[in-house]
Amino acid sequence: MNVITETDRYLFGNGSHYEIYEKLGAHIMEVDGVRGTYFAVWAPNATAVSVVGDFNDWNGYIHIMDRLGTSGIWEKFVPDVYEGHLYKYAITGRDGATHYKADPYANLSEMRPGNASVITNINGYEWGDDKWKKNKPKDTDKLVDEPISIYEVHIGSWKKDYTNSMDGFCNYRQIAHELGEYVKDMGYTYVELMGISEHPLDASWGYQVTGYYAPTSRYGEPKDFMYMVDYLHQLGIGVILDWVPAHFPKDEHGLAMFDGSPLYEYADPRKGEQKDWGTKVFDYGKNEVFNFLIANALYWVEKFHIDALRVDAVASMLYLDYGRKAGEWVPNKYGGNGNLEAMEFFKHLNSIMERRDPGAFLIAEESTAWPNVTKKPEEGGLGFTFKWNMGWMHDFLDYVQLDPYFKKFNHNKMTFNMTYTFSEKFILVLSHDEVVHLKHSMFNKMPGDLETKAANLKTAYTFMLGQPGKKLLFMGQEFGQREEWSETRSLDWYLLEEPLHADIREYVKQLLHLYKENPEMYAYESTEYNCYRWINCDDGDNSVFSFIRKAPNTFNDSLAFICNFTPIEREKYVIGVPNPGDYHVVLSSEDPYRNNSVKYTAEAMPEGEQQDGFDYKLTVDLKGFESIILRTPKVIKKPVRRTTRKKTKTK
């Protein structure tokens, strides 16, 4: 048949066949004038492989596959088998046992609880996102100065619709319109989608994957998912996909012991088992496994137009002793605890992504202080574009949920981040992990009665949006979802009928638009500390923080933030400011009538004195738990006119 050539086999064995998904898997084609489906699977340690399905009554003696040389690949062309047929591979190992496995390269899977692969054709979708692709930055280094605000979404529980589904799952196409219009109106610039790769267990949230090349069938077929991405792009919304190369589940039909041997996982359980999660760890040192994962990342970007991948559980890949006690892990060849193969995997992944798909980027969920995660590989880094700032998140959450009395004793939790905030290119995240397992929703983390919770939450969001770094909020946080998140039920949208929650959402919407529309809040972060200036970071007694977001070398048209984290009104609160003139209130978390209508006038300090290191001071009134954002006035330095003495003629 010559579908898989010698070159294909060489590149795959070398770990560098970046379109291997075009060869392995199930592909509808014509061979010698006969239409059918070509099947190919990598199972080097198998003694026999058959393709079975509803087209041959799952009989393993009918369509026996042929071994393709020494490549470990088995192939078979089956006439008159087309789109929609179910199939698996019956793989007999060296121990004589036969196991029925789903196709690792399948583009579609059967709806759970079924787990067969489904023949489908993902080619031929007519994309309409040319404008998006043309306008998005091609240099990922420039993304650090772009407005990136991310709405993290689990689409199976964002909204439920039981009209056509017992589970209430909406189709990708339906969700595209509802989610897209909502996100655009709110002012987010990206959505991050959880749980898209096929997974058998809803409760895993999509982080225990069996179908790496298949968008989950819970919400439709691959072209439905393409439509969703396409529609979001046409609205100007980027799409980030959660991607899980760290581990995979032990389900019988999945990748574990695929050909009767530890094929995709490390053979030594001290490297190949992640006991905390009950999963297997990929063998990044095996070329074909390395290739499987690298090609998969490129597949989502090139076939589905995904803009970025958020790589889950990076720390578990980098550390050989992650979740393991002494004696339960194997050191690397230098005696250390770093996984050298995983490091090389990340460097290769980020380098090849940059070369093949300029503008596509990768985000690391790395929960430790591993150095240089966002530096280029040639500079000794791993090559990621951004990293989740988990340290900031934990300190921030520890602080905002304290009783106001105790906040003054923990003031440094909100300021410590600025000592390392430019050590990596960070995203500030309030993710799904923080609103599950009895941690409470963001709304219910806040102390006090309902009104106090709402006020505290709005000030917390104001502080977050004002800090350097990109932003991420999990769905429901934007309107004060009260219950913890569960994948089994919809968000409580009825809460928006209550003025309290409608007000939270409206305020978050104003914050997000302010962020997106004002470059001083995002556009100069590549200049590091030139984009930010504390006014007063030491007012722990009052639990008030004040700072400025600015362009380099000027305070003109900057934004000054004042955040009061107690219920006590601060009348005539004084801060230092850089420029003389009127400071207009752009946004108040507690008094919308002040927005764009109230101004405070700066006063000059007495000669030889300063307030917070500035020559001018501003006196403002702060309500309890109020945050205000003020626009600094422009100061134009007039050029000095030099005069010369009029020359006179001498006699």
FINU-519656 format. One record per residue (C-alpha): residue in three letters; x, y, z. Coordinates in steps of 0.05 Angstrom, whole numbers, padded with zeros to 5 digits, always signed. Layout:
BEGIN
alaXYZ ...
% end
This chain:
BEGIN
met+00000+00000+00000 asn+00059+00046+00015 val+00016+00093+00058 ile+00071+00095+00110 thr+00137+00106+00075 glu+00208+00092+00096 thr+00216+00166+00110 asp+00154+00164+00155 arg+00183+00106+00194 tyr+00251+00139+00201 leu+00222+00205+00226 phe+00175+00170+00274 gly+00231+00127+00302 asn+00273+00190+00309 gly+00218+00226+00346 ser+00209+00281+00294 his+00149+00263+00251 tyr+00107+00323+00268 glu+00047+00300+00225 ile+00048+00228+00247 tyr-00026+00233+00261 glu-00036+00237+00185 lys-00008+00166+00181 leu-00025+00129+00245 gly-00098+00121+00265 ala-00158+00110+00219 his-00160+00145+00152 ile-00214+00140+00099 met-00182+00132+00030 glu-00184+00095-00036 val-00135+00039-00050 asp-00132+00008-00120 gly-00200+00038-00137 val-00233+00011-00073 arg-00260+00058-00019 gly-00249+00040+00053 thr-00209+00057+00115 tyr-00135+00048+00127 phe-00115+00030+00199 ala-00046+00036+00229 val-00023+00028+00301 trp+00044+00027+00337 ala+00050-00036+00380 pro+00123-00061+00374 asn+00119-00115+00428 ala+00054-00146+00404 thr+00054-00216+00372 ala-00011-00204+00335 val-00058-00145+00322 ser-00127-00143+00290 val-00175-00086+00278 val-00244-00103+00304 gly-00308-00063+00302 asp-00382-00062+00288 phe-00365-00076+00215 asn-00339-00146+00231 asp-00378-00163+00294 trp-00315-00149+00336 asn-00284-00212+00309 gly-00208-00211+00315 tyr-00198-00265+00263 ile-00225-00227+00203 his-00182-00165+00194 ile-00113-00186+00218 met-00062-00130+00211 asp+00007-00135+00179 arg+00072-00116+00214 leu+00109-00061+00177 gly+00182-00083+00179 thr+00218-00068+00244 ser+00181-00003+00257 gly+00133-00033+00307 ile+00075-00007+00264 trp+00017-00053+00243 glu-00028-00035+00184 lys-00091-00058+00149 phe-00137-00030+00095 val-00209-00052+00105 pro-00256-00040+00045 asp-00326-00012+00052 val-00314+00015+00122 tyr-00330+00089+00129 glu-00345+00147+00175 gly-00385+00130+00237 his-00362+00058+00246 leu-00336+00038+00315 tyr-00270+00003+00322 lys-00214-00020+00369 tyr-00149-00058+00363 ala-00145-00129+00389 ile-00073-00133+00412 thr-00040-00198+00434 gly+00021-00190+00478 arg+00080-00235+00488 asp+00044-00267+00547 gly-00010-00291+00499 ala-00064-00246+00529 thr-00107-00204+00482 his-00130-00134+00502 tyr-00179-00090+00465 lys-00150-00020+00459 ala-00178+00046+00433 asp-00137+00079+00379 pro-00086+00128+00409 tyr-00092+00171+00346 ala-00168+00168+00339 asn-00201+00234+00322 leu-00267+00215+00355 ser-00288+00169+00411 glu-00353+00136+00429 met-00396+00173+00480 arg-00381+00148+00550 pro-00393+00098+00581 gly-00374+00068+00513 asn-00300+00073+00497 ala-00291+00050+00425 ser-00258+00095+00374 val-00301+00124+00318 ile-00279+00132+00245 thr-00287+00204+00224 asn-00258+00254+00174 ile-00233+00319+00205 asn-00212+00349+00138 gly-00254+00397+00097 tyr-00278+00447+00149 glu-00282+00517+00118 trp-00250+00565+00167 gly-00272+00638+00172 asp-00219+00664+00220 asp-00169+00693+00170 lys-00175+00763+00202 trp-00159+00735+00271 lys-00099+00696+00245 lys-00073+00757+00207 asn-00079+00805+00265 lys-00053+00764+00323 pro+00020+00775+00343 lys+00068+00728+00308 asp+00123+00740+00359 thr+00106+00709+00426 asp+00157+00756+00460 lys+00109+00813+00446 leu+00052+00779+00482 val+00079+00803+00548 asp+00055+00873+00527 glu-00013+00850+00502 pro-00078+00852+00543 ile-00090+00779+00563 ser-00150+00766+00608 ile-00172+00693+00609 tyr-00240+00663+00625 glu-00228+00591+00648 val-00287+00548+00627 his-00312+00477+00636 ile-00364+00478+00581 gly-00402+00417+00608 ser-00421+00456+00670 trp-00420+00528+00647 lys-00492+00520+00625 lys-00537+00459+00621 asp-00591+00445+00569 tyr-00631+00382+00580 thr-00672+00390+00516 asn-00632+00339+00476 ser-00586+00309+00528 met-00597+00271+00593 asp-00532+00299+00618 gly-00550+00370+00599 phe-00489+00377+00553 cys-00493+00431+00501 asn-00464+00421+00432 tyr-00399+00457+00415 arg-00438+00499+00364 gln-00491+00520+00413 ile-00439+00537+00466 ala-00398+00576+00415 his-00453+00629+00408 glu-00474+00634+00480 leu-00404+00633+00509 gly-00374+00676+00455 glu-00424+00732+00462 tyr-00419+00730+00537 val-00343+00732+00539 lys-00339+00788+00488 asp-00389+00830+00526 met-00352+00819+00591 gly-00286+00842+00561 tyr-00244+00778+00566 thr-00193+00768+00511 tyr-00185+00692+00516 val-00223+00631+00539 glu-00186+00572+00568 leu-00223+00507+00557 met-00219+00450+00607 gly-00232+00378+00591 ile-00233+00378+00515 ser-00188+00318+00502 glu-00228+00254+00508 his-00231+00225+00578 pro-00274+00169+00607 leu-00290+00199+00676 asp-00329+00264+00683 ala-00301+00273+00754 ser-00229+00277+00727 trp-00249+00344+00694 gly-00211+00321+00633 tyr-00143+00314+00666 gln-00140+00238+00657 val-00140+00232+00582 thr-00149+00170+00539 gly-00161+00204+00472 tyr-00106+00255+00460 tyr-00126+00268+00388 ala-00202+00268+00399 pro-00244+00327+00423 thr-00292+00296+00473 ser-00356+00270+00443 arg-00396+00296+00502 tyr-00407+00360+00464 gly-00406+00338+00391 glu-00357+00318+00337 pro-00290+00348+00315 lys-00319+00395+00264 asp-00368+00421+00316 phe-00308+00438+00359 met-00274+00471+00299 tyr-00337+00514+00291 met-00332+00535+00364 val-00259+00557+00357 asp-00275+00591+00291 tyr-00334+00630+00319 leu-00295+00653+00380 his-00239+00678+00334 gln-00289+00716+00292 leu-00311+00752+00355 gly-00239+00769+00371 ile-00232+00718+00427 gly-00170+00673+00431 val-00175+00600+00451 ile-00129+00565+00501 leu-00133+00490+00511 asp-00115+00452+00574 trp-00065+00398+00554 val-00042+00340+00597 pro+00025+00308+00576 ala+00043+00292+00648 his+00005+00227+00659 phe-00052+00182+00635 pro-00102+00135+00668 lys-00097+00060+00675 asp-00164+00045+00641 glu-00163-00021+00604 his-00179+00009+00536 gly-00127+00065+00543 leu-00052+00073+00535 ala-00029+00034+00596 met+00007-00031+00579 phe-00015-00018+00507 asp+00017-00077+00472 gly+00022-00121+00534 ser+00084-00083+00557 pro+00097-00014+00587 leu+00099+00021+00520 tyr+00076+00093+00531 glu+00097+00094+00605 tyr+00164+00085+00639 ala+00176+00011+00654 asp+00205+00025+00723 pro+00146+00040+00769 arg+00191+00088+00808 lys+00187+00133+00747 gly+00125+00106+00712 glu+00073+00110+00768 gln+00042+00173+00797 lys+00013+00143+00859 asp-00022+00205+00885 trp-00066+00205+00823 gly-00066+00131+00808 thr-00039+00144+00738 lys+00019+00126+00692 val+00075+00174+00672 phe+00096+00181+00599 asp+00165+00156+00580 tyr+00194+00221+00551 gly+00259+00185+00534 lys+00225+00139+00483 asn+00226+00172+00414 glu+00158+00147+00391 val+00125+00170+00456 phe+00161+00237+00452 asn+00135+00242+00380 phe+00064+00223+00400 leu+00061+00282+00449 ile+00098+00334+00407 ala+00055+00319+00346 asn-00007+00322+00390 ala+00009+00393+00413 leu+00020+00414+00341 tyr-00044+00378+00319 trp-00088+00421+00363 val-00055+00485+00339 glu-00051+00467+00265 lys-00116+00428+00255 phe-00161+00463+00305 his-00130+00533+00305 ile-00119+00532+00380 asp-00079+00594+00401 ala-00045+00567+00463 leu-00037+00505+00506 arg-00038+00509+00582 val+00006+00451+00603 asp-00021+00417+00665 ala+00020+00391+00724 val+00088+00413+00697 ala+00121+00404+00765 ser+00103+00330+00766 met+00141+00322+00701 leu+00203+00361+00721 tyr+00215+00328+00789 leu+00231+00254+00793 asp+00213+00254+00867 tyr+00146+00290+00857 gly+00096+00257+00904 arg+00147+00203+00922 lys+00181+00187+00987 ala+00254+00169+00996 gly+00268+00103+00962 glu+00208+00110+00915 trp+00244+00148+00860 val+00305+00141+00816 pro+00356+00198+00811 asn+00380+00222+00743 lys+00450+00206+00718 tyr+00478+00265+00756 gly+00446+00242+00821 gly+00394+00298+00821 asn+00318+00298+00823 gly+00306+00333+00757 asn+00276+00293+00699 leu+00326+00308+00643 glu+00281+00276+00591 ala+00221+00320+00610 met+00265+00382+00608 glu+00287+00364+00538 phe+00215+00350+00519 phe+00193+00420+00540 lys+00251+00454+00505 his+00237+00416+00441 leu+00162+00429+00445 asn+00169+00503+00455 ser+00223+00510+00401 ile+00185+00471+00348 met+00120+00507+00364 glu+00154+00574+00355 arg+00185+00551+00289 arg+00124+00518+00258 asp+00068+00561+00287 pro+00092+00632+00302 gly+00045+00665+00351 ala+00021+00601+00384 phe+00044+00599+00456 leu+00049+00553+00516 ile+00032+00566+00589 ala+00062+00526+00646 glu+00023+00507+00707 glu+00086+00499+00748 ser+00074+00501+00823 thr+00146+00507+00849 ala+00203+00556+00841 trp+00236+00518+00783 pro+00281+00571+00751 asn+00276+00601+00680 val+00210+00569+00660 thr+00195+00626+00612 lys+00265+00638+00587 lys+00285+00614+00517 pro+00318+00545+00512 glu+00380+00578+00482 glu+00383+00620+00545 gly+00379+00560+00591 gly+00304+00561+00601 leu+00246+00514+00585 gly+00217+00562+00533 phe+00146+00573+00558 thr+00114+00640+00542 phe+00078+00647+00609 lys+00075+00613+00676 trp+00018+00610+00727 asn+00037+00651+00789 met+00017+00601+00842 gly+00056+00636+00897 trp+00018+00701+00887 met-00048+00663+00885 his-00037+00628+00952 asp-00014+00692+00987 phe-00071+00732+00957 leu-00124+00682+00978 asp-00095+00675+01047 tyr-00101+00750+01056 val-00169+00767+01026 gln-00207+00714+01066 leu-00180+00739+01133 asp-00224+00775+01182 pro-00208+00849+01172 tyr-00178+00854+01242 phe-00123+00804+01225 lys-00106+00834+01157 lys-00058+00885+01186 phe-00015+00828+01213 asn-00011+00796+01144 his+00000+00858+01102 asn+00063+00830+01070 lys+00024+00774+01036 met-00001+00825+00986 thr+00065+00860+00974 phe+00116+00802+00974 asn+00098+00784+00902 met+00131+00848+00876 thr+00199+00821+00898 tyr+00196+00767+00844 thr+00139+00786+00798 phe+00186+00798+00738 ser+00229+00736+00749 glu+00182+00700+00701 lys+00127+00722+00654 phe+00069+00708+00700 ile-00006+00699+00696 leu-00044+00716+00759 val-00095+00660+00767 leu-00157+00646+00808 ser-00171+00578+00777 his-00220+00521+00785 asp-00173+00486+00835 glu-00188+00541+00887 val-00264+00533+00887 val-00271+00457+00899 his-00259+00406+00954 leu-00288+00448+01011 lys-00244+00508+00995 his-00308+00549+00983 ser-00326+00593+00924 met-00290+00660+00917 phe-00353+00695+00943 asn-00357+00651+01005 lys-00283+00657+01019 met-00296+00729+01037 pro-00313+00743+01110 gly-00377+00777+01134 asp-00449+00782+01111 leu-00471+00781+01038 glu-00459+00855+01026 thr-00391+00853+01059 lys-00371+00792+01019 ala-00390+00828+00954 ala-00352+00891+00973 asn-00290+00852+00995 leu-00292+00811+00930 lys-00295+00872+00886 thr-00236+00904+00920 ala-00197+00839+00915 tyr-00210+00837+00840 thr-00189+00910+00833 phe-00123+00896+00867 met-00112+00835+00823 leu-00127+00872+00758 gly-00079+00927+00778 gln-00020+00882+00791 pro+00032+00864+00737 gly+00018+00799+00701 lys-00037+00771+00657 lys-00103+00752+00688 leu-00146+00689+00695 leu-00214+00681+00729 phe-00252+00615+00732 met-00324+00617+00708 gly-00375+00640+00759 gln-00324+00682+00797 glu-00345+00742+00755 phe-00414+00745+00787 gly-00400+00716+00856 gln-00422+00644+00848 arg-00439+00622+00918 glu-00432+00546+00914 glu-00368+00510+00900 trp-00359+00488+00829 ser-00381+00418+00809 glu-00375+00386+00740 thr-00444+00356+00751 arg-00485+00419+00752 ser-00491+00487+00718 leu-00468+00552+00747 asp-00523+00587+00788 trp-00542+00638+00735 tyr-00607+00654+00773 leu-00563+00693+00822 leu-00559+00748+00769 glu-00632+00764+00785 glu-00607+00790+00852 pro-00579+00862+00849 leu-00520+00842+00892 his-00493+00791+00842 ala-00513+00832+00781 asp-00472+00889+00811 ile-00411+00844+00820 arg-00414+00822+00748 glu-00423+00893+00723 tyr-00363+00916+00763 val-00319+00859+00738 lys-00341+00877+00667 gln-00320+00949+00678 leu-00253+00926+00706 leu-00240+00880+00647 his-00256+00933+00596 leu-00214+00984+00634 tyr-00156+00934+00633 lys-00164+00920+00559 glu-00173+00992+00537 asn-00117+01024+00578 pro-00046+01006+00556 glu-00015+01029+00622 met-00048+00967+00654 tyr-00013+00917+00608 ala+00030+00946+00552 tyr+00095+00960+00587 glu+00107+00898+00628 ser+00168+00880+00586 thr+00200+00941+00618 glu+00190+00907+00686 tyr+00191+00955+00744 asn+00183+01015+00698 cys+00110+00997+00690 tyr+00093+00999+00765 arg+00104+01043+00825 trp+00081+01032+00896 ile+00052+01095+00927 asn+00046+01064+00996 cys+00057+00990+01007 asp+00068+00996+01082 asp+00001+01020+01109 gly-00014+00956+01146 asp-00048+00993+01203 asn-00103+01015+01156 ser-00099+00955+01109 val-00097+01002+01049 phe-00054+00991+00987 ser-00039+01045+00936 phe+00002+01040+00872 ile+00007+01067+00801 arg+00006+01031+00734 lys+00045+01072+00684 ala+00085+01078+00621 pro+00160+01081+00627 asn+00192+01148+00646 thr+00127+01185+00656 phe+00067+01190+00703 asn+00023+01225+00651 asp-00043+01189+00639 ser-00025+01136+00690 leu-00076+01100+00735 ala-00071+01106+00810 phe-00103+01050+00851 ile-00125+01056+00924 cys-00153+00992+00955 asn-00184+00992+01024 phe-00189+00921+01053 thr-00228+00937+01116 pro-00300+00959+01129 ile-00275+01023+01162 glu-00286+01088+01124 arg-00221+01126+01112 glu-00240+01199+01108 lys-00187+01247+01084 tyr-00139+01190+01068 val-00074+01220+01042 ile-00029+01191+00988 gly+00029+01219+00950 val+00020+01232+00876 pro+00070+01250+00821 asn+00035+01306+00783 pro-00001+01370+00800 gly-00073+01379+00776 asp-00139+01343+00779 tyr-00144+01267+00790 his-00209+01241+00761 val-00243+01178+00790 val-00245+01128+00733 leu-00277+01071+00773 ser-00303+01061+00844 ser-00321+00993+00870 glu-00373+01020+00918 asp-00401+01084+00887 pro-00413+01081+00811 tyr-00438+01153+00813 arg-00366+01175+00825 asn-00342+01145+00760 asn-00317+01198+00713 ser-00353+01253+00753 val-00312+01262+00816 lys-00243+01292+00818 tyr-00191+01307+00871 thr-00140+01362+00865 ala-00067+01350+00883 glu-00034+01397+00933 ala+00040+01414+00931 met+00080+01391+00991 pro+00118+01444+01031 glu+00188+01456+01004 gly+00236+01401+01025 glu+00180+01352+01044 gln+00150+01294+01006 gln+00090+01247+01014 asp+00105+01175+00996 gly+00166+01198+00956 phe+00126+01249+00915 asp+00123+01325+00914 tyr+00047+01327+00915 lys-00007+01296+00957 leu-00079+01277+00946 thr-00133+01273+01000 val-00190+01225+00984 asp-00250+01195+01020 leu-00253+01119+01020 lys-00314+01079+01040 gly-00307+01012+01074 phe-00278+00959+01027 glu-00276+01011+00972 ser-00226+01012+00915 ile-00219+01073+00871 ile-00179+01081+00807 leu-00158+01152+00788 arg-00129+01180+00724 thr-00067+01222+00734 pro-00065+01289+00699 lys-00017+01306+00643 val+00040+01352+00658 ile+00070+01385+00597 lys+00138+01415+00607 lys+00141+01479+00567 pro+00206+01490+00530 val+00248+01546+00557 arg+00251+01604+00509 arg+00321+01630+00506 thr+00329+01704+00489 thr+00391+01737+00461 arg+00413+01808+00470 lys+00401+01852+00410 lys+00465+01869+00375 thr+00482+01942+00366 lys+00527+01972+00315 thr+00590+02003+00341 lys+00616+02066+00312 
% end
